[in-house]
Amino acid sequence: MNFNNCGDILTIQFGHYANCVGTHWWNIQEKSFNYSKNEVQDINHDVLYREGVNEKGQVTFTPRLLLVDLKGSLGALPENSQLYGDVIEPSEAQVEWEPARVDIKEENKLQKNKFQQDLEDEGNSQSVAEYNLENDVKVWSDFLYARFHPRTLNIIKEYQHGNDSLFSIYPMGGDLWKSEQFNEDFVDKIRNYVEESDFLQGFQVLLDSTDGFSGLSTSCIEHLRDEYGKNIIAFPMIPSFYPDYKFQTEEERHQSLIKDSSRVLNLAFCFNNLRENSSLFVPLCTGKNGWRQPGEKRKFYHCEYDPELYYHSGAILASALDTLTLKYRLKHTSYTLRDLSVDLTPQSRIAAAASLCLPFSLNSDAELIDCLDHWEGPLTQTITPNCTLGTDRMIQLYTLRGISEDRLKRPSSKAGTQKDLPAYKCETIREMLEFYLSCTTFTSINNVTVVDSRLNVETPFPKIFDKFVGQKGNIFASPRQPYADVDSVPVMAGLHNGSGVGEMLESLHTQAKRIKFARFHQFKNAGVEMDDYSECLDNLFDFRECYEDNYFI
């Protein structure tokens, strides 16, 4: 039975990188399910999940999710969910024509990796098995732990995954949305989810923003706004790496530069549409630059990841998403998606930035009060490209998870020098964090949510934490034992709105304006005129002005 008082949320994912991030996110959530009746749980999974019954009468609990990707992106995963019956293989018996006139050609079946094989064999424990997912993962389904409802998977068969040049520009996605073959079926699936919900509070959309999925997803968002009028929070994803950067010849370098320019145009058109049709959008990327090239990777203390592996960078962004969205996914709270968008988007500031601290570095023998007293620099690292988090005139919504209240400070009898700190008067983690933020930011609105649950990083989450991170995420002076993997970590993440977001928009506008649009015949052939490009640039420039400090005052 659903005890969700705030309403359901439908999640929609568009594109391969968005699905890499989404796969990690659903894995994290399902790994955190707690079936113990004696243990108090603070996360309300009913917000994003739905209960159902399969053909065998078994109760299922699956994400309220639609995802879209290209043909070939599923790897060895069947397009029909095995939760709702066996996968039927094609045979001559299924065809009504005479057998002599039928020739069935089968594609070579892809071999499942060891992780997926063990997942099918319920007798094997994945917690003790050794996997080489860094080498085994080719597509997001290779590390998928969660299981989906049959209507979740939507594969575009007109385009092949791996051939990015065929579905590479914004207007191609818009054209696909208008096609009868895609639109009717997908719109029906959205309606089915909406109608089975007692109360739908809104939508969250994860989207690839640098290729044809930028146009497909924004067309869908426009439909959601017109059809349902609910709140929509969008997370445009920018991959951490593009394969064409590994060029070896001058011609390959030239083609890579052209693709970079196309990606910038896609981003500009995408952001312009999100500005009009979403309630809030938050660009996410583990690279510092994001536009022409993701650039140098963002660095996190005690975290070592390879930006060329979507399996790695997707886990970083999923950790942020799972933590940021806790604000409207907690039990015993009335905070909703609408509250988030209203709190974070004053004066038409629809775009916001995100930040992350993974793991939150608290020494095993320390309390939070000492940790904050010795902290240098910002608490979190921005994961929005070309955006710096300021310290003045900000709206900030932080979530800290995985630090228990008994780690706040020492009792009065053992406090020692802690008593001399002004923060010692704080009685809760939330109170202490808000006090810290009031001392380090100025003329700002800071809101803090504290959650007991740590982030679950068990397999298939990548092994990206260094040897000084303990099994429960505490930081130790000596390395942990080689056989002891990290299974959970404390995390802090934030959503921010301020002048730094305007700098991000200005940098995108500058990059897009430098492009000689007339040379990109693909856009013109798809119906995008020079006037459309100029209007997009003007809108981005005007949008950027919303983030001037004097405008906000």
C-alpha positions, 0 to 999 in steps of 0.5 A: 500500500502506498503511504505517500502523502506528498504525491508521486513523481514520474521520472523520464530519461533520454539518451545513453549518458542520462541512462548511465546516470539513471542506472546508477541512481536506481541501483543506489535506491534499490540497494538501500531498500530496508526490509527490516520492520524493526529499523526506522527508514527515513526515505519514502520510496513510494515517491519514485516507485510503484507497486504492481502485480505480474502475470504470476501474481507476484507483487513487484516494486519498480521505478515509475520510469520511462527511458529512451535510448537507441537501438543497440544500447541495451546490450544483453538486456531483453527489451521486455522485462523478465519480471512480467513473464519470460522473454519470448524468442522468435520462431517459425511457429509465430509466423502465419506464412508457410515455413518454406517461405520464411527465413528467420535471421537472428542477430548474434546474442551478446554474452552477459557479463559475470555481474549480470549472470550472477544477478540471474543466479540468486544463489550467488552473493554479489557482495563477495564476488569479484567483478571487472566492471571497468572493463566489462561495462560497454553500455548502461545495462551491463551494470543494471541491478534494478528491474523495470516495468515492461513499459519503461524501456523505449528503444528508437530503432531508426538509429543505432547506438555508437553511430552518433553522427546519425542522431546528433542534432537538436532538430532531429529529436524534435522531428522524432517526437512529432513522428506518429510511430514514436509519439503516440506510444510514448504519450500513451505510456506517460498517460498510463503512469499519470492515470494510475497515480492517485496524485502526481506532483510532477516530473523529473527529466534526465536528458542528454543535452548535446545530441538529438536527445536534446530536441526529443526531451525538450519536446516531451517537456513542452508536452508535459507542461501543456498537457498536465501543468505539473512541476518539471525539474530537468537535469541536462547531462553533459558527458564527461568525455567524447570518443572523438577526442581521441583523434590521431589524424588532422582530419579526425581533429577537424571533425572533432572540432565540428562535432564540438560546435554542433554540441554547443548549438544543441546545448544552446537550443536545449537551454533556451527551450528549458528556460521556457518550459521547465520549472527548474533545470540544473545542468550536470557535468563532472568536467569543469568546462562542459561546452566545447570539451568537458575539460579538466575533471572535478576533483573530490577528496578521497575519490579517484575516478576515470572521466573517460568511463561513463560508468565512473562519472555517471556514479558521481552524478547519480550520487548527487542526484540521490542526495539532492532529491532526498529533500522531497523524498523523505517520510514525514515531510510535506516538502514537494517538487513544487516547493523546491522549484518555488524556493530556488527560482526567484525572479524567473531564475529557472536555471540553478547549479548543483554541487557535491562532496563525495564522500563528506570527509569526516575523520573517524575520531572527529566530531562535526564541530572540529571538522567544520572548524578546520574545513578549508574552502567551500563545503562542496564542489560544483558539478555544473560546468563553467559555474563558480559558487559564490559567497554572496547573495545566494539561495542554497539548499543543502542536504547532508546524509550519513552523519549521526547526531552523536557525531555533532560534538563531545559532551560538556564534561569532555568538550575541552577546547570545543567549548570555546567555539561559537558553534558549540551552542548548536544542538543539532547537525542542521543547526550547526550547518546553518550556523556555519553557512551563515558565517561563510556566506553573506546576504544569502538564504541557506536551507539544510536538510539532514538525513540519517541514511548514508549513500549505498555504494555496494557493487555495482557502484564503482570502486572509486574511493581511496584506501583511507575511506573506511567501510562506512565512509569515515576517513582513517589515518591508516589504509583499510584492509584490502579485503574490506570494500566501502559499502556506504559513505556520508555525502553532502550535496547542494542546489544553488542559485546566484550570479554564478549561474549567470556566468554559466549562461554567459559562457554558453552564449559566448561559445554559441555566438562564435559559431558560423551557423550558416556552415552547419547545413544539418541544422538548416536542412532540418528546418532551423533557420538563421532567425531561429539561431539569432532568437535563441542567442537573444533569449540566452542573453536576456536570460543571463541578465536575470542573474545580475545582482542588481536585478535580484535586488 
